Amino acid sequence: MIRRFYPSNKALMRMGAAICLAAVAALAIGGHGTAEPAAAIVNENGPVIALTFDDGPYPKVTGHILDVLEKNGVCATFFVLGSRIEGREDVLTRMEELGCEIGNHSFSHADLTRLSKADCQRELSDTDAEIRRVTGHEASVVRPPYGYYNKTVMSAAERPLILWTVDTNDWRGKAPGEIADYVIQQAKEGSVILMHDQQTQTADAMEMIIPTLIEEGFRFVTVSELIRLTGGQCKGVMLPE
């Protein structure tokens, strides 16, 4: 059965704490890399929130988002497609320089639940190879396209699957103000916010979202840091079995 989004089962979340801490540590040791933000910590003791962007990199739009992140001294997580990395290596390099995390979003944006385990692994490993070529390490986290996953996908990924708690639906052509208002209204402790960095209006919305949430006291973290800070008890995350 294909599942989308995240389970609310409290027992799973409690069990996830110990599993996740061990998994993240093991992945770091195993060469997937870490993603501790190098940017200055804004609102160090504030409620944490993770901004995430899918489907890039796109030099113009992703670059605009990175400009806003840099201006405000905060970080985010970018789930990149392996097929879009060649020729855009400088964008990934800048992500890392700003303390952002680079996640794996497959190579071709395929529905991984429709693939064999071998083909699913190939989608992820080909993307890891591209990320490693640029950064020297693989991705520590995976976001399956469309949020679709099953046991085969979880087994192939062998690391946390990152879904979301707030879906902006920014790809529907919403105006920047509408996107910004929705994110600001929905943001709360531990939110994982889904956006896309090929949308010009999303980049424009960042000009409003980030300063406002900073003013409201939020601290911006990568998804791997969110997992660590919450001991794995964060919604929108599926842990490896």
N, C-alpha and C positions, 0 to 999 in steps of 0.2 A: 504494500500500500504506500502510495506517495504521500508524504506529509509536507505541509508548508507551515511556516511560522514556528512558534516554540510551544512546548508543553507547559502547563501551569502546575504540574504535579509537584507538590512541595517535597515529597520524599526524594524525587529525582534531584531537585536542587540541593537538598542537604547532602545527598550522597555525592553530588558533583564536586563539593568543596575539596575533599581530599584527593579525588581523582584528578581534578583540574590542576591543582598545584603540582602534583607529581608529573602530569603530562606536560605542562609548560616547561618545567625544569628539564625534563628528559628531552624535549624537542630542542631546547636551547643547546644542551650538551651535544645533541645529535647533529647539529649543524644547520638547523632551520633559522638560526639567528634570533636576536632579541630586538625589541623595539622600544627601549626606554627613551622617552622624549628628551631631546637635547635642548628644546626651547625653554625659555624662562617659565617658571611655574607661576601661573596667574591664579589667584584665589586658592592658595595652597591647601587650606583647610575646608574649602567649600564642597558642596555636593558634586560628585563626578558625573560627567556626561561624555559620550563618545560620538563624534560626528564621523560618518562613514560615507564614502563615495564609490560608486560602481561604474564599470564599463570603460574607463579611460585606459591610458592617459590621452588627453587631447591638449596639445600645446597651449592653445589660446585660453580655453575655459579652465583647464586644470591649473595653468599658470596664474590666472586671475584668482582662483581660490587660494593658491599658495601665497600670493601677494597679501591677501587678507589675513591668512594665518600668521604670516611673518610680521605684518604690521601690528598684530595684537599679541604676539608672543605665545601662540597656542598651537596645538597639533591636532591631527586627525588621522584616520586610517583610510587608505585608498586600495580598493580591491580591483586590481588591474587585469586586463585580458592579455594573455601572452602574445596574441596576434597583433597587438597594437603597441608593442614595446620597441621594435626595431625602428630606428630613425628618431625615436623620442627618448633616448636614453638619458638625456640631460634633465628631463622632467623627473624621472625616478631619482636621479642623483640629488636633485634639489629637495625632493620629498624627504630623503634621509638626512640631508643637511639641516632641515628644519625640525627634525625630531619626529617626523610622521612615520607611520607604519605602512608597509606595503604588503597587502594580502593577495592571495591567489583567487581569481574569479573564473578560472578555467582558461583554455586557449581560444576557443571559438564561440563561447557563450552557448554551448549545447545544453540541453536538458539532460543532466547526468543520470537521471533515473531511468532513462531509456537506453543507456549504454551498458555493455558488459563491464565487468570489473576491470578488465585489461584496458578497454578503451577509456573508461573513466580515469584510471591511473595515468594514461597517456595524456589526457587533457590537462591534468594537474602537473604531471612531471615536465611536460613541454613548457608550461608556464613557469614552473620553478627554475627550469634551465635558463630561461630568458632573464628572470629576476636575478639569478645567481651570476649570470654573465655581466650584469650591470653593477650589482651591489656586493657580490662576493658571498652571498648567502641566499637560502631559499626562504619562502614565506612561512611564518609560524602559524598562520590562520588561513582558513578557506571560507569563502562565501559561495555556495552553489548558486548558479544562475537561476533566477526566478524564485529563489528560496526553496527549491525542490530538493528533497533528499530522501534516501531510504537506507537500509542497512548496507547495501552495496556501496553507496556513496560514502557513508561514514567509515566503512572499512578501507576504502581506497584512499581517503583523505589522511587518516592516521593522525589527526590533529583537530583542534576545535573547529566546528562549523559555526560561523557567525551569521546569525539571522538579524532580527531587528525588533525593536519595540515601538518605534514610530516610523510609519511609512508616509513620506511626504507626497508620493505620487507626482513628483516634480516633472516627470517625463510626459505628463498629460498637457503640457503647454501652459501651466499656471503662471500667473504674473509673479514677479519677485516679491511684492508685498504680501501676496496671498501665501506664498511658501514661508516667508519669514514669520508672519502672524501665526501660522499653524505650528511651526517648530517652537516658537517662544511659548505658546500656550500649552503645548504638550510636554515640554521639557521638565524632567524631574530627576531625582537621584537615580543613577544607574541607567539612564536612557541610552539606547543605541539607535541613532537616527539614520535612516536610509535616504540617500540622495544619489544623484548621478552627475559626474563631472564632465558630461558632454553637453549639458544644458546651460546656455548662456544665462537664463533667468535664475538658475540655481547659484551661479557665481555672483550675480548681482544681489541675490538675497543674503549671501554671506556678509555683505557690507552692513546689513541690519541685524542679522541673527547674532553674530559673534559679539559685537560691542554690547548689545542688550543683555545677553546671557552673562557676560562678564560683569556687567553692572548689577545683575541679580545675584551674583556671588558664585556662579558655577565654575568648576575647574574642568578643563578639557583634557581628556586622556585618550590614548590609543586603546583599542579593544583588548590587546594583550595586557596592558596595564590595568584595565578595568577588571579583567579576570583575576589578576594578582591581588588587587586591592580588595576585592569582594570575596576572596577565597573560593572563587568559582560559583558563588551564589548570585549570579547575575542573569537576568532574563535575556532571551534572545541568543543564547549560546548553547550549542549541543556539544557535549564533551565526548572524546573518543572512548570507546568501550574497552 
